[in-house]
């Protein structure tokens, strides 16, 4: 699943006319980078939720055939936040364990690496697997602690060397959303914290290129970086 329903308030005025996942970097929309990487990793069926200007997403991506995948859409009248969006889309998701990617990030993580946690979560008590990244300048305190492949809460001292930021890439079991009603706004963080406190979340550290494309300045900088890389 690709999460694409956010309003993108920090990206205004760009997102007044264009949904954030369709903003382009390096010559293609953010969401297309995800679709291409998912396809390269062997995922052929993708669910995308949308709300704000969602018709534009459908107009650009269609049924996914142009990208070598099949796309189904979970349409939200207004954004339901992460857990609400996933819970509402569950009828479109065939697997008990599935990957989810935030549509408003750029990341060069090899999504094929998710095969291991996908298989492991299907045969364990774990409810989630999170890909964590180094803390960006705008989020220096991070989100979680990674200790021996297990995710723990952020209660460790700020200097803890393994305190990291959630990348927006995760693998989840359907059971994580058992108490989340479809069609109702619900954030993901409280569900993850409960699962982490229960010792049911694994994780990994990705040290490669990742960007939370949260402002027009970061969008422009990433666009220039990718264009220069391609030109080289």
N, C-alpha and C positions, 0 to 999 in steps of 0.2 A: 504494500500500500504506500502511496505517496500522499502526504498531507499537503493540501493546497487551498485550504479554506480561509486562511488568515487575511485580515484586512490590510496589514502592512502599514500601520499608522506612521511609523518612523520613516517610511519611504515616501511619504507624501511630499510633493504633489505627483510624483511618478505613478503612484498606485491609485490616484483618483480616476485614471483612465485605463490603467492596465493592471491586471492581477499580478501580485508580486512574483509568482512562479514563472510568469511569462516575460519578466524583465530579462534582457539579453546580456550575456557576458561571453566574450570570445566568439561572437558571431552566432550564438544560439541561445534560446531561452534557458533559464536555470533548470526548469523541469525536464527539458529535453536531454540535458547532460545526465540526469538521473535515469531516464528511460533507457538511454543508450548503455549506461553502465549496468543496469539491471538485465537488459537483454544479453549483454556480453557475459554476465554471470550465470546465464541459463534460465532466468525468470521470463516466462512467456505471457503470463496473465497478470495484469496490474490493475488495482483498484485505486481511483483518485477521488478524493472528496473535494468539493468546492462550494463556495458561497458567493463572496463578493466578485461580481463580474465573471461568474463561473462559465457563462455561455462562451466567453472568449477562449477559455481553456479547451472546451469541447470543439470549438470552431478550428483551433490550431491543431489539436491532436487527433480529432476524429475518433475512430474505433481502434486506433493504434497500428493499423496495417502498414502505414507508411514508415513506421519505425520497427516493423518486424515483431510486434507484440499485439496482444488483445487488451483493450482498455475498457473497463466498466466504471461508471461514475456514480458516486454517492452524493446526491444533491442536497445541500442544506440551505434552508431559507435564510438563516443567519448562522455565522460560525459557531460551532458547538464546542470549541476548544479541543485539545488533543484526545483525551479519553472519550469525550462525547462523540467526536467525529469517528473514532475507531469503532466504538460500540454500535453506532448507527450503521456503519458499513459492514458489520459482521455477516449479515445475510449474503453479501456479495463475495465474501472470503471463504474459500472452500476448505482450507487447511486449519487444523487445530493450532498449529504453530506457524507464524508468518513474520516476515520482516516489514518494518515500517521506516520510511525515510521522510524527513522534513523537506518540503518542497522549496524552502527559502534558504537552503544552505548550498554551498559548493564544496564538494569533497572528492578527492581522488582515491579514496579507500576502495580496495578491490572487494566488491560485494560478493564475489565468489567465496570469500572467507566466511561468510555467514552459513555456509553449508554445515560446518561443524556444530555451532550452537543450535541451528535448526534441528539437526538430528538428536542432539543431546537433550534439548528441552522436551522433545517428544517422548523421551524415555527417562524423565527425572522429575523431581518435585519442583524444580526451578520454574519461575513464572516469567522471567525476562532475562535478556542478555543485552548489555549496553556497550556501545562503542564510545569510548571516552577519548578526549583530545587534550592537548596542552591548553592551559588557560589563556584566552586571548586578552589583550590589554584592557578591553572594556568589561571583562569579567574575571578579575585577577584572583578572586577567592575560590573559584571553581564550584562544583556541585557535589561531588562524591569522592570518596577515597577508594582506591583500588588496592586490594591486599591479597596477593596470591590468587589472582583470578576471580576474587569475590568482591562485589561492590558493597561498600559500607557507607553509613551516613557521614555527613560533613562535619561531625562534631570533633574531629581530630584538630590539633593545632594548625593554624594557617600555614605554618612552615612545613607541614607534612609533605614529603617529596612526592607522594602518590595522589595528592589531591588534584582532581582533574575536572574537566568540564564535559557534560553530556553533549555528544556531537549532533544529536537529532537522528541518529541511526540506531535502531534497536530491533531485537527479535522478541516477540511476545507470544505467550500462550493465551488462547481464548479465555481461559479461566480467570486471567487477570482482570477482565472486564465483566465478570459475572454479576457484580452488584451495580453496574453502571447502566442506567436506563437509556435506551435508544431515544434520540431526539431531544435530549436534555444536555445543557452545557455542563461539562465536567472536565477539570484539568487532570493531566496525567501524573504530575508530581506526587500528590497524596497517595495514589495507588502504588507508585514505585517505592515510596518511603515505607509503606506498610510491608511490601514484599521484601525490601532490604532488611528491615528490622526482623523479619521472620527468617532471614538467611536464605532467601530463595531467588537471588539475583546474581548472575555472573557478569563478568565484564572483561574488556580488553582495552589496551592503550594503542591508539593509532597516532603515530608521530608525523604523518605526512601532511600534504596540503589540505587544509580545511578552512573554510571561511563562513562565518555567520554574516550573511549579506544583509545587515540590518539597517544600513543608512545609505543615502545616495553617494556619500563620499567613499564608503567601502565598496559599493557597487562599481563606481567609476575606476577605482584603483585595481580591482580584480579584473575588470574588462581590459584595462591597459596591460596588465601583467600577462593575461592569456593571449592577447593580440601580439605582444612582443615575442612571447614564446613561440607562437605559431610562425611568425615572420622569420625567426631564427632557424 
